[in-house]
Amino acid sequence: MLKDIKKRLKDILIELCEWLDIKILEGAVCSDHVHMYVSVPPKYSPSYVMKILKGKSAERLRKEFPDLRKRYWGLHIWARGYFVSTVGVESDVIKRYVRIQQENEIRGEQLRLWKDNDE
């Protein structure tokens, strides 16, 4: 089920970004967090973008995966905080960081599967 949720979350975030004219430059949906490197039109503040992405995606995930209601107390799928940086880092550095996070997530999942088979 986690794989289905991650896939759907990715699709939802893509749809929301298209709706807001936000360009996704790089992204990684991990099991317990999301990394997105985006280009946002200047008319939107970072807090507004996060409110839409987190709020709308949580709403849709709860509708499509009713079991999430049982898992997350108070219907909070997302943590309150987020990190946003608007300047100062070279584009390639950010893209490489996001890709590495995705690769680490995949490696971690493979290790968990290996350990589960041993037990």
Secondary structure, DSSP 8 states (H G I E B T S, - for coil): -HHHHHHHHHHHHHHHHHHTT-EEEEEEE-SS-EEEEEE--TTS-HHHHHHHHHHHHHHHHHHH-THHHHHSGGG--S-S------SSS-HHHHHHHHHHHHHHHHHHHHHHHHHHHH-
